[in-house]
Each structure stands twice: as C-alpha cells, then as structure tokens.
C-alpha cells in the first residue's frame, strides 16, 4: 500500500502482474448447490426405484396370468380324458362289462392323454434296443444278455419324456452287461 492508504494495482488484482482472479463462490453457496444436487439425485433414485418395483409387479402379474391361461388351456384338453376315465370306471362297476371293452377303453384314454401331452411338446424318449445314453437314460441295473452288445438298453422299466429338447424324466432302463457266453469261451 502507498502512503495514502489507497490500494495499489497489486492489492486490487492480488498479483504483481495485474491479472484478475475469478471470484470463488462463497462456501455457503457451494454447500447449497451441492445439497440441491443431492436432493435432485435422491428424487431421481426414488422415482427409479418406484418404477423398477412397478415393473417387477407388472411382470409378475403377467407371468401369473400367462401361467393361468396355459393351465386353463391344458385343463380344457385334459377334461375329456378325465371324462373317459370316469366312463371306464363306471362301466367296470357294472358286472356285465366285457373285460375286452374295459381294456379297449383304457387304451383309448392312454391314447387321448398321450395326444394332449404331445400337443404340448411332451414326447417319449426312445430307449429299447438303443445304446445307453446317460443324458436321457437312467441305468437301474446291468444284466448279462447273450447276443446283445454291452451298453445297449435291454429293457425299459419306466418311459422317459422330453419337453422340447429338455429331459423331464429320464428313461429308467436295464443295460446289457458283458456277454456270459463270451467270457466262458475266453477262459
């Protein structure tokens, strides 16, 4: 400062070269701006969370509705099968029923039921006489079978099923083991 207590150029600019500095906002203004930004972000987050919860609720409701419609359609297709079973049982209760008629009725019911399930993509897994496939078959026993190659399915104990390309139930099978006549000859 000079003798007259007037600010010099150096005091006004804050630097000896005469450059002007940008005035920094007051600390309180910066804090207020950050609080406002935080509040806006919190509101955005709350809206996003609410939207996500609503979307999940709608998706769950749509999935439930779709599942209900599929089950209703399947039920409509299975009701005639149930009716045929009921008629077969009613006929069996009568003493005059020919056993052949009853067996034919049960075969008809099986055919109807298989048709409904096939319509929905359920198919039997072939197994009899084929090589054992652990992806589709479950071996419950190994049995020596003369003239049958080792590892081939000898008997199907329970039929397996595919729904599309997914195994719903593996075929339970008996697999051919080593040929006993062959091992006796080798000794």
PEDA-V611428 format. One record per residue. SS is DSSP state (H for helix, E for strand, C for the rest). PSI is psi as a letter, one per 30 degrees, with the letter a starting at -180 (none if undefined). BURIAL is # if it has 16 or more other ideal C-beta (glycine too) atoms within 10 Angstrom, else .. Layout:
# PEDA-V611428
SS_PSI_BURIAL ; SS_PSI_BURIAL
This chain:
# PEDA-V611428
C_l_. ; C_a_. ; C_f_. ; C_g_. ; C_g_. ; C_k_. ; C_k_. ; C_l_. ; H_e_. ; H_e_. ; H_e_. ; H_e_. ; H_f_. ; C_g_. ; C_l_. ; C_f_. ; C_f_. ; C_g_. ; C_k_. ; C_k_. ; C_k_. ; C_k_. ; C_k_. ; C_k_. ; C_l_. ; C_l_. ; H_e_. ; H_e_. ; H_e_. ; H_e_. ; H_e_. ; H_e_. ; H_e_. ; H_e_. ; H_e_. ; H_e_. ; H_e_. ; H_e_. ; H_e_. ; H_e_. ; H_e_. ; H_e_. ; H_e_. ; H_e_. ; H_e_. ; H_e_. ; H_e_. ; H_e_. ; H_e_. ; H_e_. ; H_e_. ; H_e_. ; H_e_. ; H_e_. ; H_e_. ; H_e_. ; H_e_. ; H_e_. ; H_e_. ; H_e_. ; H_e_. ; H_e_. ; H_e_. ; H_e_. ; H_e_. ; H_e_. ; H_e_. ; H_e_. ; H_e_. ; H_e_. ; H_e_. ; H_e_. ; H_e_. ; H_e_. ; H_e_. ; H_e_. ; H_f_# ; H_f_. ; H_e_. ; H_e_. ; H_e_# ; H_e_. ; H_e_. ; H_e_# ; H_e_# ; H_e_. ; H_e_. ; H_e_# ; H_e_. ; H_e_. ; H_e_. ; H_f_. ; H_f_. ; C_k_. ; C_f_. ; C_f_. ; C_k_. ; C_k_. ; H_e_. ; H_e_. ; H_e_. ; H_e_. ; H_e_. ; H_e_. ; H_e_# ; H_e_. ; H_e_. ; H_e_. ; H_e_# ; H_e_. ; H_e_. ; H_e_# ; H_e_# ; H_e_. ; H_e_. ; H_e_# ; H_e_# ; H_e_. ; H_e_. ; C_g_. ; C_g_. ; E_k_. ; E_l_. ; E_k_. ; C_k_# ; C_k_# ; C_e_# ; C_k_. ; C_g_. ; C_l_. ; E_k_. ; C_k_# ; C_j_. ; C_f_. ; C_f_. ; C_f_# ; E_l_# ; E_j_# ; E_k_. ; E_f_. ; E_l_. ; E_k_. ; E_k_. ; C_k_. ; C_j_# ; C_k_. ; C_g_. ; C_k_# ; C_k_. ; C_k_. ; C_g_. ; E_k_# ; E_k_# ; E_e_# ; E_k_# ; E_j_# ; E_e_. ; E_k_. ; C_k_. ; C_l_# ; E_k_# ; E_k_# ; E_j_. ; C_b_. ; C_g_. ; E_k_. ; E_k_# ; E_e_. ; E_k_. ; C_k_# ; E_k_# ; E_j_# ; E_l_# ; E_k_# ; E_k_# ; E_k_# ; C_a_. ; C_k_. ; C_j_# ; H_e_. ; H_e_. ; H_e_. ; H_e_. ; H_e_. ; H_e_. ; H_f_. ; C_none_.
